[in-house]
Amino acid sequence: MTFLRTQEFGTPDGEAVVLLSSIATTSEAWSEVVPALSRYRVITVDHRGHGGSGVPAQRPEDVATLGGDVLAALDELGVDHFSVVGVSLGGAIAQWLAANSPRVDKAVFAATATYLGGKQAWEQKIATALHDGTSGLTPTLLGNWFTEGFRTAHPDAVQRVADMIDSVDDEGYAHNGTALATWDFGSQLRKITCPVLTIAGASDPTCPPEKLAAIAAGVSGPVRSIVVAPAAHQVAIENPDAFNAALTQFLES
């Protein structure tokens, strides 16, 4: 039995759409997106140590391991084909799935990149999480994840995200960070032949629009791209209307 928690919404016999959030967030990050996908069989997946998911004894070697986790969870649900939507870490897993699994019909890569900082950056973040707890990462994450205007205007929404970060298991964060430390996928993008949508936050300091443009230029299949403003890294939380409009139009096309 898989250790990843999945939740289902929408229409049970609809086309499957799998939602994969960023590191340090749970499936609650999709609360503004799920209602817009009511015609689909929507499946949210919590990463290792996030939300309701467990933490295996052994850390993953790479993002491919995390992709295998997702496929195993979908096997248990009887999902054959699906569209995948991923933000940040979820976008890295979505890239791997789209390149390696013929089960992926369409792929949405949001606020992500083919390289997310490398070994040194992730070793520092993991050390902070293990020493201070994931709450030690909260100020930096919130500063990168939302524009100043959103943080000022929507303190309750920002606090909900802060609570999500604090809830993540420290070792679970380390598992996912360990996988991202080796993530470098630029040379593999050409293996992605399914239709792709890239979504960038105009003010995202972590994965700026040019990172998404590089993904769009590298894949082999048909591509649509959108830059959402205002939005920083958590584009689906900060500007769900623009995110949902682009997503539903893409899925329905």
ZINOR-V848222 format. One record per residue. SS is DSSP state (H for helix, E for strand, C for the rest). Layout:
SS  SS
This chain:
C  C  C  C  C  E  E  E  E  E  C  C  C  C  C  E  E  E  E  E  C  C  C  C  C  C  H  H  H  H  C  C  C  H  H  H  H  C  C  C  E  E  E  E  E  C  C  C  C  C  C  C  C  C  C  C  C  C  C  C  C  C  H  H  H  H  H  H  H  H  H  H  H  H  H  H  C  C  C  C  C  E  E  E  E  E  E  C  H  H  H  H  H  H  H  H  H  H  H  H  C  C  C  E  E  E  E  E  E  E  C  C  C  C  E  C  C  H  H  H  H  H  H  H  H  H  H  H  H  H  H  H  C  H  H  H  H  H  H  H  H  H  H  H  H  C  C  H  H  H  H  H  H  C  H  H  H  H  H  H  H  H  H  H  H  H  H  C  C  H  H  H  H  H  H  H  H  H  H  H  C  C  C  E  C  H  H  H  H  H  H  C  C  C  E  E  E  E  E  E  E  C  C  C  C  C  C  C  H  H  H  H  H  H  H  H  H  H  C  C  C  C  E  E  E  E  E  E  C  C  C  C  C  C  H  H  H  H  C  H  H  H  H  H  H  H  H  H  H  H  H  H  C
